Amino acid sequence: MANKHIGSSFDDFLSEEAMLEEATATAMKRVIAWQIEQEMKAQKLTKTAMAERMRTSRAALNRLLDAADTSLTLTTLASAAAALGKHIRFELIA
């Protein structure tokens, strides 16, 4: 019996297994968390100082920086960006 996955993309496989959206969300969250951490390092900001700038708790900041935690609100993300002097840009693509 021929392997139905030969010649298909990994995205096709994830889609067939109903895992594409979850994998995409996790990947996006990892990138966002990494970018925020890198900017915090560049500005020499501690987690405590960043949380103060965001007017939130350190626990909330830890959730934001946790690459595995995909429960991210736009408000939290916008607050983090503003605290770093940055802006967020989202777009829907085909």
N, C-alpha and C positions, 0 to 999 in steps of 0.2 A: 504494500500500500504506500503510495507517495505521500510525503510530508506536505501538508497543506500550507505550512508556514515558510517553505523554501521560496525565496524570491519576494516575500512580503516585508514590509517595514516593521520596525519595532512598535511604532504607533498603531499600525494595523493590528498587531498582536494584542496590545493593551486595549484597544477598542473592542476587539472580539471577546476579550475576557472581562469587559465592563470595568476596566481599571484606568482608562486614559484620563478621565477628569481628575481622579484622585492623584494620579502621578503628576499631572500638569500642575495642580494646586500645590503639591508638595515641592516641586521644583521651583515654582515661582516664589514660594515662601522662603526657601533656602537662599535664593538670590537676593530677595529683599532684606532678609536678616543679615546676610553677608555685607551688603552695601551699607546698611546702617552701622554695623560694627566697624567697617573700614573708615567711614566718615567720623565716627566717634574717636577712633585711634588718631586720625589725621588732626582732629581738633583737640586731642588729648583730654577727652571727656570720660570721666568715670561713669559707671552705671548710676550711681547716686546723683551725680550732677545732671546727667541726662534725664533721669526721672523727675528731678526738680524742674528742669526746663520744660518738660512735657506736662508738668502739674499732675503727675500720677505717682503711683507707688512703684517701688523697685520690683515688686512681684509682677506688676503689669508689664514693665519693661522687659523682665526676664521672659515672659510669655511671648512678647513681640520678637525677641531675639532667639527664641527656641525654634529652630528650623523645622522640627517635627510637628509643632503646634500650628495647624493651618487655620485656626479660628481667629482671624484677623479682621478687625473692623476698619472701614475707611477713615473713621474719625481718629482712631489710634495711629494709623499710618500717616495721616495728614498732620497730626500733632508731632509725631517723630520728625517728619520732614521739616516742619516749621522750626522745631527746636534746633535743628542742624542748619537752618538758614537755606533750606532747599524746598523745591516744589515737587509734587507728584504729578505724573502724566500717565493717564490710562487711555487706551484706545482699543476698539474692537477691530479685529482683522479677519479677513476671510480665510 
